[in-house]
């Protein structure tokens, strides 16, 4: 059998194509690649390396996926994920789902067998075509790179950038690669042909419509869910709300609560206000609701809207597909609608009794809540203590389940300035530490991961990665001995205690402090909320990975929520 010459081998190599792709992606703005080790993806890994991209290696694909998500949330630029064929890319699925629903750009480059080896039982081969279904903004099953001109890679790169960055979400590129997988000579870097280009996401029609609604209707409301908006966009929303006299129901992960000079229209206790029959029955019907991005975390708010749908419910979705859990949207606009309002200032009103009603009720609720934030044991107090301890240039990752609901009541604009992170697209509890890790690597300041015990048990691999990478982040683990959020559900009262604990509370029963200690990590174990605040504060000036472990009481937290609602209803009734 005749062997092909070295020149022929080079001609049939995937490397020129792959190097061209990664070179152009770097030129467009990509900086980082997260690699999960394998064999079939060798050409992709080496091509990314020679292209000058920062390449990080993660043993666990789940960690890699959420790491990419966290980094992209901070930078706005997609992180490229590279994995081998088979189940490897299936492990990315949770992070892809979250990226899709939160509008976060990531790019998955999955190595695959060539067409002739698919569906014939070749090892480590599954059907990878459209594996992520509708969760990918764009899927492309590449031709075998060694058989097409490398210039095609340029077109693929620019479309990938457009669909991930402008389209706001994940892109999946499936790479069928033939052996030999190793380079047949020296790898030569290439000069890029593409240049970074600005993209606009302004929506003029939406802008004009919002001005019109603000002019016509006094009883309006802006709901600002968990989003990654920059400060300029938030300032525009604030400016509009102040001029039109509409309150903003600001989610704890909306970025608004941690912003300097957030104005006097922000409502931080929507969960209490909207859940109070005494308060909502005193309101005139809301005429307009403008929902910006994702829906707020508050369950009480969503229930109130379902019972009292406004005549006009406008969805402004800068980055995210249709978000309407209450099924009340009447019109929608894709893009940034809050810009350039100053020239239309005359259409806005100077005073608003409607706004004053909301602000007065919010002040009452805040005053009640703050009394309960002094107590040890309940999670509201613990979350507040952590937020009091952070530096102005820090970011806090709010875990799903109970943590973000605790923050709904515990996080008020009292001079604390920081940005929040959250995975509220799909609302899963997996990958929280991994997302924080990615955000930490992309941030200048400290990232604080505020997480519960069950969510932490889902993401131990990220602790290993953070330790190995010597990441500058703080993990604050609040251990309430299981899924504390289930204590708020009706099922708690329908089952006996033994059944409830077995099937719903599901404590991981992990000696967290001992496990972290076995990895050589120092663990602080404060006993009171004041000690917790002090320990977290100490980590702000300490480089590297810090662990703070704090035990909280789920039952005390349930009781605190109940008392807050009860006291608020009483005061509102007395005022009325």
Secondary structure, DSSP 4 states (H G I P E B T S, - for coil): -PPPPHHHHHHT-SHHHHHHHHHHHHHHT--EEEE---STTHHHHHHHHHTT-EEEE-S-HHHHHHHHHHHHHHHSSPEEEEE-SGGGGGGGHHHHHHHHHHT--EEEEEEE--GGGTTTT-TT----TTTTGGG-SEEEE---GGGS-TTHHHHHHHHHHIIIIITTSEEEEEEE-PSP-S-SS----------------B-HHHHHHHHHHHHH-SSEEEEE-S----HHHHHHHHHHHHHHT-EEEE-TTSSSTTSTT--S-EES-HHHHHT-HHHHTTSPPP-EEEEESSPPS-HHHHHHHHHS--SEEEEEESS-S---TTS---EEEESB-----GGGGGGS-S--HHHHHHHHHHHHHHHHHHHHTT-SSSHHHHHHHHHHHS-TT-EEEE-TTHHHHHHHHH---SS---EEE--TTT--STTHHHHHHHHHHH-SS-EEEEEEHHHHHTTHHHHHHHHHHT--EEEEEEE-SS-GGGGGSTHHHHS-HHHHIIIII------HHHHHHHTT--EE---SHHHHHHHHHHHHTS-S-EEEEEE--HHHHHHHHHHHHHHHHHHHHHH-
